[in-house]
């Protein structure tokens, strides 16, 4: 059983130029993946809103609630993509020592970061969805507004 996990041959060490090419490709792959997921998040939100405002009632409440959970899960995937992407940034700094090369520029401030903007957009969409679900709940059960009277 242990034999199947033993390497069959000696693995050659990875040379710095090959490692640099790998981390560049990996960085850009993860970055592209996160932005694709961001587009998917917005497409999911558009679908949620289309269902909710065209059907209204109980289906709208369900779509908005479950859709908000889905938006939150996609947001966590995006954040994980960025975490995985950035794990090799210290190696870029090592490769670029002595040169004025930076993979990314420092943002002008907190509100100029893509991660900040995507999180605020996502949380705003979730808040809007949940507020809309509450609106539809009161629309189908107006007695809830008046304390059950």
N, C-alpha and C positions, 0 to 999 in steps of 0.2 A: 504494500500500500504506500509506504513512504517513497518508493522508487518513482512513482508517477510525479512527485513534486520535486525530485532532484533534477537539476539541469543536465541535459544530455551532452552539452558541450560548454566549453569556457566562453563566456560572453566578453567581447572586447569592450574596453572602456569607451565611454562616449567622449569624443573630442570637443573642446570648447566651441569651435565653429558649428558643429552639428547640434550641440546643446542650444546654442544661441538661435539657430534656425527653428529648432523645436519650440522654444519658449515664445518666439515671435508668432509662429503659426498657431500655437495653443492660445496665446493671448487674444489674437484677432478672431479665432474661432469662438472662444467663450464670449467675447464682446458682441460678435454678430448674433450669437445665440440669444443673448439677453435682449438685444433690440428686436429680434424676431418675436420673442415672447411678449415684449411690450406691445407690439402690433397686434398679437393674438389677444392680449388683454383688452385692448380697445375694441377689437372685433367682437369679443364675447360681450362686452358691455353694450355695444350697439344692439346685439341680438336680444339681450336682457330687456333693454328699454323698448325695443320693437314689440316684443311679446307683451310686456306689462301694459303699455299704453294702448295697444290694440285690443287686448282681451279684457283688461281691468279685472276687478273682483278677486276671487280666491286664487285664480291662476296667476294674476299679476303679483300678488303677495308672495306666492311660492317662487315664481321666477326671480323676483327681486331679492328674496332672502337667499335662495340657493345660488343665484348668480353672484351675490356679494361674497359668499364663501369661496366660490370659484375664483373671483377676482383676487381675493386675499391669498389663495393658494398659488396663483400665477405670480403674484407679487413676491412671494417667498422664493419661488423658483428663480425669478430675476435676480433677487438679492444673492441667492446662492451662486448663480452664474458669475456675478461680479466678485464674490469672495473667492471662487475657484480661479477666476481669471487673474486676480491680483496676487496670488500666492507666489508667483515668480518675479514680481517687481524688484525685490532686493537683488536678484541675479542680474537684472538689466542694469541696475546701478553699478554692480561690480564690472560688467562688461564695458560700461561707458565711463569708468573712472578715467580722469585726465582729459576727457572730451566734454564739450558743451552740448551733449546730446541728452535729451529727455524724451521719454516715451509719451508722456502727457504733460501739458502745462498746468500750472496751478490755476484753479478757477479764481475769478475776481472776488468771490465770497461764497458763503454757504448756499445762497439761492441760485448760484450758477452751476452747481453740481448736478449732473444727470440723475444720480441716485436720489438726491433730495427732491428733485422735481417729479420723478416717477413715483416716489412714495407719496408725496402730497396729492398728486393727481389720483392715485389709486385710493387713498383714504377718502378723498373728496367724493369719488364715485361711489364708494361703499356707503358713505354718509347720505348721499343723495338717494341711493337705492333704498336704504332703510327708512328714510323720511318718506319716500314715495310709498313704501309698503304700509307704513302707518297711515298715510293719507287714504290709501285704498281700503284699509281695514275700517277706518271711520266712515268711508263712503258706503260700505256694505253693511256696517253695523252702526248707524248714526246714534243709536241710544247710548253708545259708549262715551260720546262727547258730553252727554248730559248726566253722567253719573248713574246710568241705568234707569232713568225716569222716562 
